[in-house]
Amino acid sequence: MRDNQLGLPSVRSVPVNVAVVQAAPVLFDTPKSLQKLADLAAAAARKGAELVVFPEAFVGGYPKGHDFGVTLGVRSPEGRDEFRRYFESAVELPGPATERIGSVARDHGIHLVVGLVEREGGTLYCTAAIFGRDGSLLGKHRKLVPTALERVIWGSGGGSTLPVVATPLGRVGSVICWENYMPLLRMAMYAKGVEFYCAITVDDRETWVPTVRHIALEGRCFVLSACQFLRRADLPPGYPAERLARSQDVLIRGGSCVVGPLGEMLAGPVYGEECVLTATLDRADLARAKFDLDVVGHYARPDVFRLTVNEGAARSVTFTPAPDTAAPGNGSASPVLTLLEVAGRFAVCKLSPGSAVPAWATAGDVFSVVRTAEELSVVCRQEMVPAGTHAEVDWRCLRVAGAMPFTLVGVLASLTGPVASAGVGVFAVSTFDTDYLLVKEAEFQPAVAALRKAGHSVEGVLP
């Protein structure tokens, strides 16, 4: 959104309509769960919602009370088969399920945050996926620490999946269930500028609502909390429910709500029923709230306390090619690097050399501005660029993970060489610590293939 005749970006002053969905999936039936998601998203869109949040593990399911035949030191054959069934209900990112969810977002012109069970290789992850209104997968977050018996069925996420994504509505991020009790994770989200903090969960206890109210007040952000609502009747035939009280009809009672940045309840909490809860948010409340508290800004003490977040992708196995003793340069082998995709699409803009740096150029979370006597060049997220700007759009971005010393030679050559050999052009941006490669959307997959063939690791590639 732009204000005044200068085309400057403004804090979005029009209301933002949001919805949190309180419902249960169809356990062990992913196609039916996806259809239910589509129906509930359509209902939210009819209510005017622009951002719709679904609970933890809505796609793939949360098998409450299931022990998968596990006791200390013992796993049963029946439990292994139940896990096989759960494994087959999980989805791949990207994959057919995310394409279906993306089509729902695109059909209704809404942003979606969806809790799902992700399958990669032989491991399952509890994941939150963020979709743009054009249907694109903007980012995903894997739960860092599964809670208690969840660790039997889910792996742990890492620092490479902690996105807060810029959207036309504002900056959206998600934290899953008891991760919200991790103070350092919350600080990382605040430092990334989260405005719509999506706390997806299956925790229906009395203590949950005070938790999300505290987060809203602490982070001075809107908190959208979506919890499942699950009845015993929702369990599939043959489901092992011995651990659940026979008198208990409602297994997850909900408690979904929307909280403002001063901790005020804007909608809910609602218990005991399936519902689509809506609220209209005033983004100006974010600035009003930060007037007296910004825990990563004017209320921080970095001279006393500091947090370091490792965003590198951790791999259990890394394959390193044999050293190339004939490599050009100083005779050393080309470095083997890990690259991570930066979610979203980017634009490369050319402005008049004498013009001031426009506010939109520095409004996003990732941008580069270079001025010479001949031009002013800007690289930024393409949704920030006003219509009519001289720009090349539809670039995707790869970031070299980690900080590289200046003594490390051949970094860009080791990246651009294989890509050039594949006939793909790149636009490179360097910072003090690392390098970024921008590749056109149509040539992105060939570029990734060329980098991997050259021995580099490319992680977190989105569709």
SVG drawing of the C-alpha trace seen along z (x, -y; Angstrom):
<svg xmlns="http://www.w3.org/2000/svg" viewBox="-20 -14 68 71">
<polyline fill="none" stroke="black" stroke-width="0.4" points="0.0,0.0 1.3,-3.5 0.5,-6.9 0.8,-10.4 2.1,-11.4 5.6,-10.1 4.6,-6.5 6.0,-5.8 4.9,-2.7 2.7,-3.3 1.8,-1.3 -1.3,0.4 -4.1,-1.7 -7.1,0.2 -8.4,3.0 -7.0,6.5 -9.5,9.3 -8.3,12.5 -9.8,15.9 -8.7,18.8 -10.2,22.2 -11.1,24.5 -11.8,28.0 -10.4,31.5 -9.1,33.2 -10.2,36.6 -7.6,38.8 -5.6,41.1 -7.5,39.7 -5.5,36.9 -7.7,36.4 -10.8,35.8 -8.8,33.6 -7.7,31.5 -11.4,31.2 -12.4,30.1 -9.6,27.5 -10.9,26.2 -14.5,26.0 -13.4,24.2 -11.1,21.8 -14.1,21.0 -16.3,20.3 -13.6,18.0 -13.3,16.2 -17.0,15.6 -16.7,13.9 -14.1,11.5 -10.9,13.1 -7.7,12.2 -5.5,14.4 -6.8,17.8 -4.9,19.9 -5.5,23.6 -4.4,25.6 -1.4,27.7 -1.3,31.0 -4.5,30.2 -3.3,32.1 -1.9,35.4 -3.6,35.4 -2.8,35.3 -3.3,38.8 -4.2,37.9 -3.9,40.7 -2.1,43.0 1.1,44.6 2.1,46.4 2.9,49.5 5.8,47.8 7.0,48.4 10.5,47.9 12.7,50.4 9.8,52.0 8.1,51.4 5.3,53.6 4.6,54.9 1.1,53.4 2.6,50.0 4.9,50.2 2.0,50.8 0.1,47.9 3.0,45.7 3.1,46.9 -0.5,45.8 0.3,42.4 3.4,42.0 1.3,42.6 -1.1,39.8 1.8,37.3 2.6,35.0 5.7,33.8 6.6,30.1 6.4,29.3 4.1,32.0 0.5,32.7 -1.0,31.7 0.7,28.3 -0.3,27.7 -3.9,28.4 -3.6,26.1 -2.0,23.4 -5.0,23.7 -7.4,23.0 -5.4,19.9 -5.3,18.8 -9.0,19.5 -10.1,17.3 -7.3,14.7 -6.3,15.4 -3.2,16.1 -3.1,19.4 -1.1,20.7 -1.6,24.5 -0.4,27.0 0.5,30.2 2.6,33.4 5.5,33.2 7.3,36.3 10.9,36.1 12.7,39.3 11.9,41.6 11.2,38.8 8.0,36.9 8.0,33.3 5.3,31.1 5.3,28.2 3.5,24.9 3.3,23.9 2.6,20.3 0.9,19.7 0.5,16.5 -2.8,15.4 -1.3,16.3 -1.0,19.9 2.7,19.9 4.4,21.6 6.1,18.6 7.8,20.6 7.6,23.4 8.6,23.8 9.3,27.2 8.6,27.5 12.0,27.3 11.2,29.6 8.3,32.1 6.8,32.5 6.9,35.7 5.7,38.7 5.5,36.6 9.3,37.2 8.5,40.9 6.7,39.9 8.2,36.5 11.7,35.3 13.1,32.0 13.2,28.9 16.2,26.6 17.2,23.0 16.9,23.0 13.1,23.1 12.3,20.0 10.7,17.7 8.8,14.5 7.5,13.6 6.6,10.3 3.1,10.1 0.8,7.3 -1.0,7.7 2.1,7.5 4.8,9.9 3.6,13.4 5.3,16.1 4.2,19.2 5.3,21.0 3.8,24.4 2.3,25.4 4.8,25.6 7.5,24.0 5.7,20.9 7.2,21.5 10.8,21.2 11.7,17.6 14.6,17.5 12.5,18.6 10.0,15.9 12.8,13.3 14.0,14.6 10.5,14.1 10.2,10.6 13.7,9.7 12.4,10.8 9.6,8.3 6.6,10.6 3.3,8.8 0.9,11.6 2.2,14.3 0.3,17.5 0.3,19.8 -1.1,23.1 -1.7,25.7 -3.6,28.7 -3.2,27.4 -6.7,26.7 -5.7,26.2 -6.7,23.1 -3.1,22.0 -2.9,21.6 -4.9,18.4 -2.8,16.6 0.3,17.8 -0.8,16.2 -1.9,13.0 1.5,12.7 3.2,13.3 1.1,10.6 1.9,8.2 5.6,9.1 6.1,9.0 3.6,6.2 2.2,8.2 -1.2,9.7 -1.4,13.4 -3.7,15.7 -4.1,18.9 -5.8,21.8 -6.5,25.0 -8.1,28.2 -11.6,29.4 -11.7,33.1 -14.5,35.4 -14.3,39.1 -16.7,39.6 -14.0,38.2 -11.7,41.1 -11.5,43.7 -12.7,47.3 -10.2,49.4 -8.4,46.3 -6.7,47.3 -8.4,45.1 -7.5,47.0 -5.6,44.1 -8.6,41.8 -11.3,41.6 -14.4,43.5 -16.6,40.6 -14.6,38.1 -16.5,37.2 -14.5,34.0 -10.8,34.9 -9.5,31.5 -11.9,28.7 -10.4,25.8 -9.8,22.3 -8.9,20.5 -8.6,16.8 -7.2,13.6 -5.2,11.2 -4.2,7.6 -0.7,6.2 -1.6,4.9 -2.8,8.3 -6.5,7.5 -8.8,10.3 -10.2,9.4 -12.0,12.7 -12.7,15.8 -11.6,17.9 -14.2,20.4 -14.5,23.8 -16.6,26.9 -17.5,26.4 -16.1,26.4 -16.0,22.8 -14.4,20.2 -13.5,17.3 -12.9,13.9 -11.6,10.5 -10.8,7.2 -7.3,5.9 -6.0,2.3 -2.3,2.4 -1.9,-1.0 -2.2,0.7 1.2,2.2 2.9,-1.3 0.7,-2.3 1.8,0.7 5.5,0.3 5.4,-3.3 6.4,-2.0 7.9,1.5 10.0,3.0 11.9,5.9 14.3,6.0 14.6,2.2 14.3,-0.6 13.6,1.8 16.5,4.1 20.0,4.2 22.3,5.8 25.3,4.6 24.1,7.1 22.1,9.8 22.5,11.1 20.9,13.9 22.6,15.7 20.4,17.8 22.0,20.5 20.0,20.5 22.2,23.0 20.7,26.3 22.1,29.1 22.8,32.3 23.7,35.7 25.6,36.6 27.5,34.2 29.2,35.5 32.4,33.7 33.8,34.2 37.4,35.0 39.7,31.9 40.3,30.5 44.0,29.8 43.8,28.3 41.3,25.6 42.2,22.1 43.2,19.4 45.7,20.1 45.8,23.8 43.3,24.7 40.1,26.6 36.9,24.7 34.9,24.4 31.9,26.7 29.0,24.6 25.5,24.9 22.8,22.6 19.4,21.8 16.5,20.4 15.2,17.1 11.4,17.3 9.5,15.1 10.2,13.5 12.5,10.5 12.9,7.6 16.0,5.9 15.3,2.2 17.1,-0.6 16.4,-4.2 17.8,-7.6 21.3,-8.1 20.4,-11.4 17.2,-10.3 16.8,-9.7 16.5,-6.2 12.8,-5.5 11.2,-4.3 9.8,-1.2 13.3,-0.1 14.2,0.4 10.8,1.4 11.3,5.2 13.4,7.6 15.9,8.3 17.1,5.6 20.3,4.2 20.9,0.6 23.9,-0.4 24.5,-3.9 27.0,-4.8 27.4,-7.8 25.3,-6.0 22.4,-4.5 20.7,-3.7 20.2,0.1 17.8,1.7 17.2,5.4 14.1,6.1 11.0,8.2 8.9,7.6 5.7,6.9 7.3,3.7 8.0,2.2 5.4,-0.4 3.8,0.1 5.7,-1.7 9.2,-1.2 11.9,-0.1 12.4,3.4 13.2,7.0 10.9,9.3 10.4,13.0 13.9,13.6 14.4,16.3 17.1,16.0 19.7,18.4 21.8,17.4 25.1,19.0 24.7,20.3 27.1,19.2 29.6,16.3 32.6,16.6 36.0,15.0 37.5,12.7 40.4,15.0 38.2,17.7 38.7,17.4 36.7,18.6 33.3,18.5 31.4,16.7 33.4,18.5 32.4,21.9 28.8,20.9 28.5,18.9 30.8,21.3 28.5,24.3 25.4,22.2 26.9,20.5 28.0,23.9 24.3,24.8 23.4,21.8 21.8,19.9 22.4,16.3 22.6,15.0 22.6,11.7 24.9,11.7 24.7,9.6 27.4,9.7 27.3,8.7 30.0,8.5 29.3,12.2 28.0,13.9 26.7,14.0 23.3,14.1 22.5,15.5 19.4,14.4 18.1,16.6 15.1,16.1 12.1,18.2 12.1,20.1 15.8,21.1 15.8,21.8 15.5,25.5 18.3,26.0 20.5,23.7 19.8,25.7 20.6,29.0 23.9,27.5 24.9,26.3 24.2,29.8 26.1,31.5 29.1,29.3 29.0,30.7 27.1,27.8 24.2,28.5 21.0,26.6 18.4,26.7 14.9,25.4 14.0,25.1 10.3,24.1 8.0,24.7"/>
</svg>
